Amino acid sequence: MDGNGRWAKKRGLPRSAGHTYGAQTFRTITRYCSDIGIRYLTVYAFSTENWKRPAEEVSALMKLFKQYLNEALTDFKDDSIVVRFIGDTSAFSSDLQELIERTERESAERTGMVLNIAMNYGSRDELVMATKLIAEQARDGKLSVDDINADTISSHLYTAGQPDPDLIIRPSGEYRISNFLLWQAAYTEFIICDKLWPDYTTDDLDEALREFSSRNRRFGGV
């Protein structure tokens, strides 16, 4: 969900205002994805690198996350959306961690779309974590080194049990993956959109899905 800060700067607003407008887009797009039958949606909310941003902006984002989650406890209930978090959430304040745990717990039995919210997420950190877990199991004799394969790694990632993404949409016109789902995106289709995230609409999503449907996905074959 990129471009919130630039969107605000273009309008002479503080960067935090861009995140507030971006949150509204997040709710709109999430509901729309659920309504049209998408089964898994992952949104990149806060990366492991975002801690480097100005303290004022990080503080505003933390307050906004609390608002997100309090609203999600009620807003997404009628949509039957399952909310999960990927990333190292132990870095957040205790009250935010409690909200994260409550949101996951109260949505766990729902049967609709799975919404993954990536918070304090970095794909390299995720791969390091998975490697350590696998190494510990091998050290303890619970796993043979010869049995380690791609499925072993996938099953130790935050997204274990979920399919790899079919499509990644990068708004704001940036041409980089930004440490997002590096392992899972091996054969993912990419679409770059020049719009900043607060301006992203359901029409833009429809256009991306039409383009995706025209792609010939060969997965390394012919």
Stockholm file with secondary structure:
# STOCKHOLM 1.0

chainA/1-222         MDGNGRWAKKRGLPRSAGHTYGAQTFRTITRYCSDIGIRYLTVYAFSTENWKRPAEEVSALMKLFKQYLNEALTDFKDDSIVVRFIGDTSAFSSDLQELIERTERESAERTGMVLNIAMNYGSRDELVMATKLIAEQARDGKLSVDDINADTISSHLYTAGQPDPDLIIRPSGEYRISNFLLWQAAYTEFIICDKLWPDYTTDDLDEALREFSSRNRRFGGV
#=GR chainA/1-222 SS CCCHHHHHHHTTCCHHHHHHHHHHHHHHHHHHHHHTTCSEEEEEEEETTGGGSCHHHHHHHHHHHHHHHHHHHHHTTTTTCEEEEESCGGGSCHHHHHHHHHHHHHHTTCCSCEEEEEEEECHHHHHHHHHHHHHHHHHTTSSCGGGCCHHHHHTTSTTTTSCCCSEEEEGGGCCSCTTSSTTTTTTCEEEECCSCGGGCCHHHHHHHHHHHHHCCCCTTCC
#=GC SS_cons         CCCHHHHHHHTTCCHHHHHHHHHHHHHHHHHHHHHTTCSEEEEEEEETTGGGSCHHHHHHHHHHHHHHHHHHHHHTTTTTCEEEEESCGGGSCHHHHHHHHHHHHHHTTCCSCEEEEEEEECHHHHHHHHHHHHHHHHHTTSSCGGGCCHHHHHTTSTTTTSCCCSEEEEGGGCCSCTTSSTTTTTTCEEEECCSCGGGCCHHHHHHHHHHHHHCCCCTTCC
//
